Amino acid sequence: MAATPDLSVDFMDMTNDRHLLSRVVDARPGYEPVVGAYAVVSDEGAEPKVARILSIDEDGIIDLEVLPGSVEAHRDLLAPA
């Protein structure tokens, strides 16, 4: 099952420790990023991944930690509370 990305990212910018940046303006309509939550992230043409939102600064820059494995492997983290 294909997951709809919550945030657009550029996986080419991911660091060795699996950190990546996105922006609040790159969120899909209706998605509100929250620190500590998990989001589906994807790059055009790439397999979606799950990432934990580490921080959001005052300029709307989102610091993410991308989890290894598929979206399905982390589906439980994406379930609404």
Phi and psi in degrees as a GROMACS rama.xvg file:
@    title "Ramachandran Plot"
@    xaxis  label "Phi"
@    yaxis  label "Psi"
@TYPE xy
-79.0888  134.551  ALA-2
-95.352  137.097  ALA-3
-79.2352  123.509  THR-4
-65.6005  138.585  PRO-5
-82.8239  -34.8007  ASP-6
-133.607  138.817  LEU-7
-86.6307  138.589  SER-8
-138.801  173.385  VAL-9
-120.158  100.386  ASP-10
-59.8509  -21.0427  PHE-11
-65.9525  -19.3608  MET-12
-91.9562  1.05236  ASP-13
-68.3675  136.176  MET-14
-81.5736  170.631  THR-15
-62.4031  -25.9824  ASN-16
-94.8222  20.9271  ASP-17
69.4599  23.2731  ARG-18
-91.0996  149.426  HIS-19
-154.156  151.081  LEU-20
-110.5  147.954  LEU-21
-138.673  -175.527  SER-22
-133.016  149.385  ARG-23
-55.9905  -36.9701  VAL-24
-67.2283  -14.3  VAL-25
-92.6086  7.34611  ASP-26
-78.1475  147.807  ALA-27
-65.9351  152.209  ARG-28
-55.1405  132.253  PRO-29
89.5258  -9.703  GLY-30
-93.2975  127.398  TYR-31
-112.281  105.929  GLU-32
-64.545  139.407  PRO-33
-133.928  132.504  VAL-34
-57.8653  132.632  VAL-35
93.8985  -15.163  GLY-36
-83.1453  169.389  ALA-37
-111.08  146.303  TYR-38
-137.272  152.257  ALA-39
-85.6297  126.741  VAL-40
-120.334  148.369  VAL-41
-157.302  157.607  SER-42
-116.578  146.795  ASP-43
-52.462  123.217  GLU-44
83.4269  0.780211  GLY-45
-106.958  158.713  ALA-46
-70.2604  129.563  GLU-47
-62.2209  152.935  PRO-48
-132.597  167.223  LYS-49
-103.234  138.297  VAL-50
-134.262  147.122  ALA-51
-92.9625  135.016  ARG-52
-82.9949  113.239  ILE-53
-86.7234  -40.0202  LEU-54
-161.341  159.172  SER-55
-135.635  119.638  ILE-56
-88.9074  176.558  ASP-57
-65.8549  -16.7209  GLU-58
-92.5406  2.30547  ASP-59
84.5265  15.7742  GLY-60
-83.909  128.419  ILE-61
-107.145  123.071  ILE-62
-93.3566  124.851  ASP-63
-120.239  150.946  LEU-64
-117.379  112.682  GLU-65
-80.3161  128.719  VAL-66
-84.1063  143.74  LEU-67
-71.485  152.474  PRO-68
98.8919  178.531  GLY-69
-83.1877  167.377  SER-70
-61.0196  -41.8232  VAL-71
-59.8952  -34.8792  GLU-72
-66.0449  -20.9188  ALA-73
-119.906  18.4019  HIS-74
-54.1384  -35.285  ARG-75
-64.1538  -27.1532  ASP-76
-74.9349  -19.4026  LEU-77
-93.7  -8.63394  LEU-78
-66.5123  139.429  ALA-79
-62.0033  145.806  PRO-80
